[in-house]
């Protein structure tokens, strides 16, 4: 597995991933962007604290998206079942 050099908050890191480089770069870019937003809005300079705030924020977004996905999937499943019931009634 080849390594890729990434940069977050002007700090370079070497990492390995099974994902392609473009995907890793997009992930790192998102983390960098979020950390910069927190740094700007809080004035905080501790990279460790910024990383923790960013991780919590991204975890919150992920959990909300998972819940929305679950609800949407449930709703679609319900609609499909109703369509099949209506089709059976017409047969």
PyMOL CGO cylinders between C-alpha atoms (Angstrom):
from pymol import cmd
from pymol.cgo import CYLINDER

trace = [
    CYLINDER, 0.00, 0.00, 0.00, 1.68, 3.24, -1.12, 0.3, 1, 1, 1, 1, 1, 1,
    CYLINDER, 1.68, 3.24, -1.12, 1.82, 6.24, 1.17, 0.3, 1, 1, 1, 1, 1, 1,
    CYLINDER, 1.82, 6.24, 1.17, 0.53, 9.72, 0.45, 0.3, 1, 1, 1, 1, 1, 1,
    CYLINDER, 0.53, 9.72, 0.45, 1.75, 13.03, 1.83, 0.3, 1, 1, 1, 1, 1, 1,
    CYLINDER, 1.75, 13.03, 1.83, -1.04, 15.25, 3.16, 0.3, 1, 1, 1, 1, 1, 1,
    CYLINDER, -1.04, 15.25, 3.16, -1.17, 18.67, 4.79, 0.3, 1, 1, 1, 1, 1, 1,
    CYLINDER, -1.17, 18.67, 4.79, -3.53, 19.76, 7.56, 0.3, 1, 1, 1, 1, 1, 1,
    CYLINDER, -3.53, 19.76, 7.56, -3.16, 23.18, 9.20, 0.3, 1, 1, 1, 1, 1, 1,
    CYLINDER, -3.16, 23.18, 9.20, 0.16, 23.62, 7.40, 0.3, 1, 1, 1, 1, 1, 1,
    CYLINDER, 0.16, 23.62, 7.40, 1.47, 20.44, 9.05, 0.3, 1, 1, 1, 1, 1, 1,
    CYLINDER, 1.47, 20.44, 9.05, 2.61, 17.62, 6.75, 0.3, 1, 1, 1, 1, 1, 1,
    CYLINDER, 2.61, 17.62, 6.75, 1.71, 14.02, 7.45, 0.3, 1, 1, 1, 1, 1, 1,
    CYLINDER, 1.71, 14.02, 7.45, 2.60, 10.80, 5.68, 0.3, 1, 1, 1, 1, 1, 1,
    CYLINDER, 2.60, 10.80, 5.68, -0.20, 8.24, 5.64, 0.3, 1, 1, 1, 1, 1, 1,
    CYLINDER, -0.20, 8.24, 5.64, -1.29, 5.01, 4.03, 0.3, 1, 1, 1, 1, 1, 1,
    CYLINDER, -1.29, 5.01, 4.03, -4.80, 4.18, 2.93, 0.3, 1, 1, 1, 1, 1, 1,
    CYLINDER, -4.80, 4.18, 2.93, -6.54, 1.50, 0.94, 0.3, 1, 1, 1, 1, 1, 1,
    CYLINDER, -6.54, 1.50, 0.94, -8.57, 4.29, -0.68, 0.3, 1, 1, 1, 1, 1, 1,
    CYLINDER, -8.57, 4.29, -0.68, -7.39, 6.09, -3.79, 0.3, 1, 1, 1, 1, 1, 1,
    CYLINDER, -7.39, 6.09, -3.79, -5.35, 9.29, -3.44, 0.3, 1, 1, 1, 1, 1, 1,
    CYLINDER, -5.35, 9.29, -3.44, -8.19, 11.57, -4.60, 0.3, 1, 1, 1, 1, 1, 1,
    CYLINDER, -8.19, 11.57, -4.60, -10.50, 10.23, -1.88, 0.3, 1, 1, 1, 1, 1, 1,
    CYLINDER, -10.50, 10.23, -1.88, -7.83, 10.65, 0.80, 0.3, 1, 1, 1, 1, 1, 1,
    CYLINDER, -7.83, 10.65, 0.80, -7.12, 14.19, -0.40, 0.3, 1, 1, 1, 1, 1, 1,
    CYLINDER, -7.12, 14.19, -0.40, -10.83, 15.07, -0.26, 0.3, 1, 1, 1, 1, 1, 1,
    CYLINDER, -10.83, 15.07, -0.26, -11.08, 13.71, 3.30, 0.3, 1, 1, 1, 1, 1, 1,
    CYLINDER, -11.08, 13.71, 3.30, -7.99, 15.61, 4.39, 0.3, 1, 1, 1, 1, 1, 1,
    CYLINDER, -7.99, 15.61, 4.39, -9.20, 18.77, 2.70, 0.3, 1, 1, 1, 1, 1, 1,
    CYLINDER, -9.20, 18.77, 2.70, -12.47, 18.55, 4.62, 0.3, 1, 1, 1, 1, 1, 1,
    CYLINDER, -12.47, 18.55, 4.62, -10.64, 18.05, 7.93, 0.3, 1, 1, 1, 1, 1, 1,
    CYLINDER, -10.64, 18.05, 7.93, -8.30, 20.95, 7.14, 0.3, 1, 1, 1, 1, 1, 1,
    CYLINDER, -8.30, 20.95, 7.14, -11.23, 23.20, 6.22, 0.3, 1, 1, 1, 1, 1, 1,
    CYLINDER, -11.23, 23.20, 6.22, -13.16, 22.34, 9.40, 0.3, 1, 1, 1, 1, 1, 1,
    CYLINDER, -13.16, 22.34, 9.40, -10.11, 22.84, 11.61, 0.3, 1, 1, 1, 1, 1, 1,
    CYLINDER, -10.11, 22.84, 11.61, -9.43, 26.23, 10.01, 0.3, 1, 1, 1, 1, 1, 1,
    CYLINDER, -9.43, 26.23, 10.01, -13.08, 27.23, 10.56, 0.3, 1, 1, 1, 1, 1, 1,
    CYLINDER, -13.08, 27.23, 10.56, -12.84, 26.31, 14.26, 0.3, 1, 1, 1, 1, 1, 1,
    CYLINDER, -12.84, 26.31, 14.26, -9.50, 28.08, 14.59, 0.3, 1, 1, 1, 1, 1, 1,
    CYLINDER, -9.50, 28.08, 14.59, -10.96, 31.24, 13.05, 0.3, 1, 1, 1, 1, 1, 1,
    CYLINDER, -10.96, 31.24, 13.05, -14.20, 31.18, 15.05, 0.3, 1, 1, 1, 1, 1, 1,
    CYLINDER, -14.20, 31.18, 15.05, -12.64, 30.28, 18.41, 0.3, 1, 1, 1, 1, 1, 1,
    CYLINDER, -12.64, 30.28, 18.41, -9.18, 31.82, 18.18, 0.3, 1, 1, 1, 1, 1, 1,
    CYLINDER, -9.18, 31.82, 18.18, -7.88, 28.52, 19.51, 0.3, 1, 1, 1, 1, 1, 1,
    CYLINDER, -7.88, 28.52, 19.51, -4.31, 27.59, 18.58, 0.3, 1, 1, 1, 1, 1, 1,
    CYLINDER, -4.31, 27.59, 18.58, -4.03, 24.14, 20.12, 0.3, 1, 1, 1, 1, 1, 1,
    CYLINDER, -4.03, 24.14, 20.12, -3.94, 21.69, 17.23, 0.3, 1, 1, 1, 1, 1, 1,
    CYLINDER, -3.94, 21.69, 17.23, -5.02, 18.89, 19.56, 0.3, 1, 1, 1, 1, 1, 1,
    CYLINDER, -5.02, 18.89, 19.56, -8.11, 20.78, 20.77, 0.3, 1, 1, 1, 1, 1, 1,
    CYLINDER, -8.11, 20.78, 20.77, -8.97, 21.82, 17.22, 0.3, 1, 1, 1, 1, 1, 1,
    CYLINDER, -8.97, 21.82, 17.22, -8.66, 18.19, 16.12, 0.3, 1, 1, 1, 1, 1, 1,
    CYLINDER, -8.66, 18.19, 16.12, -10.99, 17.04, 18.91, 0.3, 1, 1, 1, 1, 1, 1,
    CYLINDER, -10.99, 17.04, 18.91, -13.58, 19.74, 18.10, 0.3, 1, 1, 1, 1, 1, 1,
    CYLINDER, -13.58, 19.74, 18.10, -13.36, 18.83, 14.43, 0.3, 1, 1, 1, 1, 1, 1,
    CYLINDER, -13.36, 18.83, 14.43, -13.74, 15.12, 15.17, 0.3, 1, 1, 1, 1, 1, 1,
    CYLINDER, -13.74, 15.12, 15.17, -16.82, 15.78, 17.32, 0.3, 1, 1, 1, 1, 1, 1,
    CYLINDER, -16.82, 15.78, 17.32, -18.32, 18.05, 14.67, 0.3, 1, 1, 1, 1, 1, 1,
    CYLINDER, -18.32, 18.05, 14.67, -17.71, 15.54, 11.87, 0.3, 1, 1, 1, 1, 1, 1,
    CYLINDER, -17.71, 15.54, 11.87, -19.06, 12.69, 14.04, 0.3, 1, 1, 1, 1, 1, 1,
    CYLINDER, -19.06, 12.69, 14.04, -22.20, 14.76, 14.65, 0.3, 1, 1, 1, 1, 1, 1,
    CYLINDER, -22.20, 14.76, 14.65, -22.64, 15.32, 10.90, 0.3, 1, 1, 1, 1, 1, 1,
    CYLINDER, -22.64, 15.32, 10.90, -22.07, 11.63, 10.21, 0.3, 1, 1, 1, 1, 1, 1,
    CYLINDER, -22.07, 11.63, 10.21, -24.60, 10.49, 12.82, 0.3, 1, 1, 1, 1, 1, 1,
    CYLINDER, -24.60, 10.49, 12.82, -27.22, 12.94, 11.53, 0.3, 1, 1, 1, 1, 1, 1,
    CYLINDER, -27.22, 12.94, 11.53, -26.68, 11.75, 7.95, 0.3, 1, 1, 1, 1, 1, 1,
    CYLINDER, -26.68, 11.75, 7.95, -26.90, 8.10, 9.02, 0.3, 1, 1, 1, 1, 1, 1,
    CYLINDER, -26.90, 8.10, 9.02, -30.16, 8.79, 10.85, 0.3, 1, 1, 1, 1, 1, 1,
    CYLINDER, -30.16, 8.79, 10.85, -31.57, 10.66, 7.85, 0.3, 1, 1, 1, 1, 1, 1,
    CYLINDER, -31.57, 10.66, 7.85, -30.51, 7.79, 5.58, 0.3, 1, 1, 1, 1, 1, 1,
    CYLINDER, -30.51, 7.79, 5.58, -32.18, 5.28, 7.91, 0.3, 1, 1, 1, 1, 1, 1,
    CYLINDER, -32.18, 5.28, 7.91, -35.42, 7.29, 7.97, 0.3, 1, 1, 1, 1, 1, 1,
    CYLINDER, -35.42, 7.29, 7.97, -35.39, 7.81, 4.20, 0.3, 1, 1, 1, 1, 1, 1,
    CYLINDER, -35.39, 7.81, 4.20, -34.78, 4.10, 3.63, 0.3, 1, 1, 1, 1, 1, 1,
    CYLINDER, -34.78, 4.10, 3.63, -37.63, 3.21, 6.00, 0.3, 1, 1, 1, 1, 1, 1,
    CYLINDER, -37.63, 3.21, 6.00, -39.92, 5.66, 4.22, 0.3, 1, 1, 1, 1, 1, 1,
    CYLINDER, -39.92, 5.66, 4.22, -39.01, 4.29, 0.79, 0.3, 1, 1, 1, 1, 1, 1,
    CYLINDER, -39.01, 4.29, 0.79, -39.51, 0.73, 2.00, 0.3, 1, 1, 1, 1, 1, 1,
    CYLINDER, -39.51, 0.73, 2.00, -42.96, 1.66, 3.28, 0.3, 1, 1, 1, 1, 1, 1,
    CYLINDER, -42.96, 1.66, 3.28, -43.88, 3.35, -0.03, 0.3, 1, 1, 1, 1, 1, 1,
    CYLINDER, -43.88, 3.35, -0.03, -42.72, 0.34, -2.07, 0.3, 1, 1, 1, 1, 1, 1,
    CYLINDER, -42.72, 0.34, -2.07, -44.78, -2.02, 0.09, 0.3, 1, 1, 1, 1, 1, 1,
    CYLINDER, -44.78, -2.02, 0.09, -47.85, 0.19, -0.36, 0.3, 1, 1, 1, 1, 1, 1,
    CYLINDER, -47.85, 0.19, -0.36, -47.30, 0.21, -4.13, 0.3, 1, 1, 1, 1, 1, 1,
    CYLINDER, -47.30, 0.21, -4.13, -47.14, -3.58, -4.19, 0.3, 1, 1, 1, 1, 1, 1,
    CYLINDER, -47.14, -3.58, -4.19, -50.31, -3.81, -2.10, 0.3, 1, 1, 1, 1, 1, 1,
    CYLINDER, -50.31, -3.81, -2.10, -52.09, -1.47, -4.52, 0.3, 1, 1, 1, 1, 1, 1,
    CYLINDER, -52.09, -1.47, -4.52, -50.82, -3.45, -7.50, 0.3, 1, 1, 1, 1, 1, 1,
    CYLINDER, -50.82, -3.45, -7.50, -52.06, -6.69, -5.95, 0.3, 1, 1, 1, 1, 1, 1,
    CYLINDER, -52.06, -6.69, -5.95, -55.49, -5.15, -5.38, 0.3, 1, 1, 1, 1, 1, 1,
    CYLINDER, -55.49, -5.15, -5.38, -55.72, -4.17, -9.05, 0.3, 1, 1, 1, 1, 1, 1,
    CYLINDER, -55.72, -4.17, -9.05, -54.74, -7.64, -10.28, 0.3, 1, 1, 1, 1, 1, 1,
]
cmd.load_cgo(trace, "trace")
